[in-house]
Amino acid sequence: SDNAITVKSSEDLGNGLTAFAQITLDTDSTTSALQKDAKLGVKGAFGTIVAGRMEYLIQGAFSSKMDDGGGNNNLESNLTDLGRANAVAYVSPTVNGVHVAMAGNNDGTATGMFNNKEILVAYANGPLNVMASKVDVKDNSDMTSLYASYAIGDAKVSAMTVDRDYDAGQGTDARDSMYRLDYTMGSNVVTVGTRDAEATADDMDIVKLTHKLSKRTAVWVGHRNKGTGYAGDVTHFGMIHKF
């Protein structure tokens, strides 16, 4: 019920500058059709500036690291509940493995220029990848996220925590901890993971097998063993081809 096609474009402007744009067209007739990317920006030696309707940094940078094959309610810990918004973001160049990013959005009301604000710091050096993010959601909650991964030969281990600190009357503070192991064996990748949620009904275990048919095509099948807070366990499968 949620199929989409994404079109991307870029142009070399000279002097080290590149302009780019992206729009995602949704075939779904529900309101989720309004939640797809429509953004443009420019990048150069100064970094990248992008504006439009797009994912929050905490979604694209964090939840993607724990996504086990698409859809919500997996190891990404419901980070997508922030949705997309009319936003502007800046990503700095990477210096000695470190880069920072800042973003804010306005939801179309007269309550301020940036209803939600966030900052992210990331460090990558060889097999090590570390990120930290802080999100301030106006009149709702703060969210602090930490992520780290380390590659050891054919294996990569990942861990992430998400702390939610709600404003009075907006919700119950909670912390989710997620762990994941990806092990590559030739053309096959085995993924196992778990989420330890403060609300035990939201605990989850996953297992997934991916087989690479070629450099650009792969098939996968996975299973999510969900806690009682969800409608039921899920077995999912799919195919991906990169043009």
C-alpha positions in Angstrom: 0.0 0.0 0.0 3.0 2.3 0.0 4.9 2.0 -3.3 7.1 4.9 -4.6 9.5 5.9 -7.2 12.4 8.3 -6.5 14.0 10.6 -9.1 17.3 12.3 -8.4 19.2 14.9 -10.4 22.5 16.7 -10.0 24.5 19.2 -12.0 28.2 20.3 -11.8 28.1 24.1 -11.4 31.9 24.5 -11.6 34.2 25.9 -9.0 33.7 22.8 -6.9 29.9 23.3 -6.6 27.2 20.8 -7.3 23.5 21.4 -7.3 21.1 18.5 -6.6 17.4 17.7 -6.3 15.2 14.7 -5.3 11.5 14.0 -5.5 9.7 10.9 -4.5 6.3 10.1 -6.1 4.0 8.0 -4.0 1.4 5.7 -5.5 -0.5 5.4 -2.2 -3.7 7.4 -2.0 -3.6 8.0 1.7 -2.0 10.9 3.6 1.3 9.2 3.6 1.6 10.5 0.0 2.4 13.8 1.6 5.3 12.4 3.6 7.8 11.8 0.8 11.0 13.6 0.0 10.9 16.8 -2.1 14.2 18.6 -1.6 17.0 20.5 -3.3 20.4 21.7 -2.3 24.0 22.6 -3.1 27.3 21.1 -1.9 30.9 22.2 -2.1 34.0 22.7 -0.1 31.9 24.4 2.6 29.7 21.3 3.1 26.1 20.7 2.0 23.0 22.8 2.4 19.7 21.2 1.6 16.1 22.4 2.0 12.6 21.0 1.5 10.6 18.0 2.7 13.0 15.3 4.0 13.8 12.9 6.7 15.2 14.2 10.0 18.9 13.6 10.6 18.0 11.1 13.3 16.0 9.1 10.8 18.5 9.0 7.9 21.6 8.8 10.0 20.5 6.6 12.9 17.4 4.5 12.1 18.9 3.4 8.8 21.7 1.7 10.7 19.2 -0.6 12.4 16.7 -1.1 9.6 16.3 -4.8 8.9 14.5 -4.5 5.6 12.0 -1.7 5.4 8.9 -0.6 7.4 8.5 0.7 10.9 8.6 -1.2 14.2 11.9 -2.9 13.7 15.3 -2.2 15.3 15.1 1.5 14.3 13.1 2.0 17.5 10.3 4.0 16.0 12.6 6.9 15.1 10.5 7.5 12.1 7.6 8.7 14.2 9.0 12.2 13.7 7.9 12.1 10.1 9.1 14.5 7.4 8.8 18.3 7.5 9.6 21.5 5.7 13.2 21.7 6.8 16.7 23.1 6.2 19.8 21.2 7.1 23.6 21.8 6.9 26.2 19.0 6.9 29.9 20.0 7.3 32.8 18.6 5.4 34.6 15.7 7.0 37.8 16.6 8.7 40.0 13.9 10.3 37.0 11.6 10.2 34.6 14.0 12.0 31.6 15.9 10.6 28.7 17.7 12.2 25.2 18.3 10.9 22.4 20.7 12.1 18.8 20.9 11.0 15.5 22.5 11.9 11.9 22.6 10.5 8.7 24.6 10.5 5.4 22.7 10.3 3.6 25.6 8.6 2.2 27.2 11.7 3.0 30.5 13.3 4.7 29.0 16.3 8.3 29.8 15.3 10.9 29.3 12.6 12.1 26.0 13.9 9.6 23.9 15.8 12.1 21.0 15.9 15.9 21.4 16.1 18.6 18.8 16.0 22.4 18.4 15.9 24.5 15.4 15.1 28.2 14.7 15.5 29.8 11.7 13.7 33.2 10.1 13.6 34.4 7.4 11.2 37.9 5.9 11.2 38.5 2.5 9.4 36.3 -0.1 11.1 34.9 2.3 13.7 31.8 4.4 13.3 30.4 6.5 16.1 27.5 9.0 16.1 25.7 11.1 18.7 22.5 13.2 18.1 20.2 15.5 20.1 16.7 16.4 19.0 14.5 19.0 20.6 10.8 18.6 19.6 8.8 21.7 20.4 6.2 21.2 23.1 6.7 17.5 23.2 10.1 15.8 23.9 13.8 15.7 23.7 15.6 12.7 22.2 19.2 11.7 22.7 20.7 8.9 20.5 24.1 7.2 20.5 25.4 4.8 17.9 28.6 2.8 17.5 29.6 0.0 15.1 32.9 -1.9 14.6 33.9 -4.2 11.8 36.0 -7.3 12.6 36.9 -9.3 9.5 33.6 -10.5 7.9 31.5 -9.4 11.0 30.2 -6.1 12.0 28.7 -5.4 15.5 26.4 -2.4 16.1 24.8 -0.9 19.2 22.4 2.0 19.6 20.5 3.7 22.5 17.7 6.2 22.3 16.6 8.2 25.3 13.3 10.0 25.2 12.6 12.8 27.7 9.0 14.0 27.3 7.6 17.3 28.4 5.0 17.2 31.2 1.9 15.5 30.1 3.3 14.5 26.7 4.3 10.9 27.4 6.4 8.6 29.6 10.2 8.8 29.5 11.8 5.7 28.1 15.1 4.2 26.7 15.5 1.7 24.0 18.8 -0.3 23.5 19.5 -2.1 20.2 22.2 -4.5 19.2 22.9 -6.1 15.8 25.4 -8.5 14.2 25.9 -8.8 10.4 28.1 -11.6 9.2 29.1 -12.0 5.6 29.9 -15.5 4.1 30.7 -15.1 0.4 27.4 -14.0 -1.3 25.4 -14.4 1.9 24.8 -12.1 4.8 23.3 -13.3 8.1 21.8 -10.6 10.3 20.6 -11.0 13.9 19.5 -8.3 16.3 17.5 -7.5 19.4 15.8 -4.5 20.9 15.6 -4.1 24.7 12.8 -1.5 25.3 12.0 0.0 28.6 8.4 -0.9 27.8 8.9 -4.7 27.7 5.9 -5.1 25.3 8.1 -3.4 22.7 11.0 -5.8 22.8 11.9 -7.4 19.5 14.3 -10.0 18.0 15.1 -10.3 14.3 16.9 -12.7 12.0 17.5 -12.0 8.3 19.3 -13.8 5.4 20.4 -11.8 2.4 21.8 -13.5 -0.8 23.6 -11.4 -3.3 22.8 -12.6 -6.8 25.3 -10.0 -8.3 26.9 -6.7 -7.3 23.6 -4.9 -8.0 20.9 -7.5 -7.2 20.1 -9.2 -3.9 17.2 -11.2 -2.4 16.4 -11.4 1.3 14.0 -13.0 3.8 13.7 -12.1 7.5 11.6 -12.7 10.6 10.7 -10.3 13.4 9.7 -11.9 16.8 7.7 -9.0 18.3 6.6 -8.3 21.9 3.0 -8.1 23.0 2.9 -4.4 22.2 2.6 -5.2 18.5 -0.1 -6.9 16.4 2.0 -10.0 15.8 5.3 -11.5 14.5 6.2 -10.7 10.9 8.0 -12.7 8.2 9.1 -10.4 5.3 11.0 -11.0 2.0 12.0 -8.9 -0.9 14.4 -8.2 -3.8 16.5 -5.1 -4.5 18.2 -4.0 -7.7 20.5 -1.0 -8.0 20.6 0.7 -11.5 
